[in-house]
Amino acid sequence: AQSVAQPEDQVNVAEGNPLTVKCTYSVSGNPYLFWYVQYPNRGLQFLLKYITGDNLVKGSYGFEAEFNKSQTSFHLKKPSALVSDSALYFCAVRALSGNTGKLIFGQGTTLQVKP
Amino acid sequence: DAGVTQSPTHLIKTRGQQVTLRCSPKSGHDTVSWYQQALGQGPQFIFQYYEEEERQRGNFPDRFSGHQFPNYSSELNVNALLLGDSALYLCASSLYFGQRINRYNEQFFGPGTRLTVL
């Protein structure tokens, strides 16, 4: 069965410092991986995706993610955190069964960026 | 270009009642998926509609049903509400993933409907 794990419930970072939000996955075959962000009282906003190719994926708002097949990880990163990056972040993998593009989400990681 | 819209924003119901949630997909999209996000959890897939048919269903009971209209908008219906149905219900739209050209597209999510069951 496919699954995604986000081992940290919360990540605290000082503004201007680099941030990393961790994600590991379990799939058979090639993974299609996504990161979404959720602000309070808002839906999910797409940040970036890994389908194939370059292991470093660049996305919206200065975020990037590093795909590591040997470690089955897809960590979200940003070189310099902003207070406005504080939000709930979800990693997801696309289910392989069916043709629906169904997403399987992790539990989410709250990012707190302090001034 | 309007994104995904959902109504209502908030809803309060009592146990045993029935509820209908509505979703309009992003312009140009033909597929709608519904997810349930319980407090402190990641979203869970309920089902997906394409061409007015349910294409795949997650691990949800028959109390959860849906519909898609010819204009691609969709409804989620929940009957015999339970306290455990309290959650944020998210609608996501996309182009149909069954067509190879769309296979790697992302889904676009609406703001959600917050359902509280008392």
Interface residues (C-beta under 8 A of the other chain):
Chain A: V4 Y32 F34 Y36 N41 R42 G43 L44 Q45 F46 K49 I51 F90 A92 A95 S97 G98 N99 T100 G101 K102 L103 I104 F105 G106 Q107 G108
Chain B: V4 Q6 T31 S33 Y35 G40 Q41 G42 P43 Q44 F45 Q48 Y50 R55 Q56 G58 L90 A92 S94 Y96 F97 G98 R103 Y104 N105 E106 Q107 F108 F109 G110 P111 G112
